[in-house]
Amino acid sequence: MLAVYIILGILLFGAVVLVLWGISVYNSLITMRNNVDEGFSTMDVYLKKRYDLIPNLVETVKGYAKHESETFENVVKARNLAMGSTNMEEKMANEKALTKELKTFLNVVVEQYPTLKADQNFIDLQNSLTNIETEIANSRKYYNGAVKVYNVKREVFPSSIIANMYKFEKKPLFEVESSEERKAVKVQF
């Protein structure tokens, strides 16, 4: 009879340990998922600052380049698409398009209108854009680091059991797809 109580005690202890482990894994997955969301939100703040800066940049340049309306429209359209994004994947895709259009805009306008480089308002805007781009890059690094930790935790055994039970979804990294996109937006003139 004593052996039965010992076996039951061992089984009960094992069950308690298993439940506590499951709670611990679940809570760590929640914490990591929240870190990913926080990282994306931080990046979103800097992206919003860039969205707010773009109309000022376009207006400043319009005075010098009145016939570049297609270039202006492409930047504004890409900005509006990025601002209107409703989920992470859509925001990431639209951000890539905006970065490409912004690079094109800056390269075309500065090459064709060298006097623009001396405009103090343009210089201030380019400095602001440089700072914002640095902040965006830093926040992308943080976001991608948080995503990596979260995705690894949800995919490795045995925590993958809890992740699958509670449907913790894989989060996307904020990556660039081509070597051209890896180059920073050039705003130094």
TATATA-V854384 format. One record per helix or strand of 2 or more residues. SS is the DSSP state (2 for helix, 1 for strand). FROM is the first residue (numbers start at 1). LEN is the number of residues. If there is no record, write none. Layout:
ss: (SS	SS)
from: (FROM	FROM)
len: (LEN	LEN)
//
This chain:
ss: (2	2	2	2	2	2	2)
from: (2	69	88	114	120	159	179)
len: (61	15	25	5	36	7	4)
//
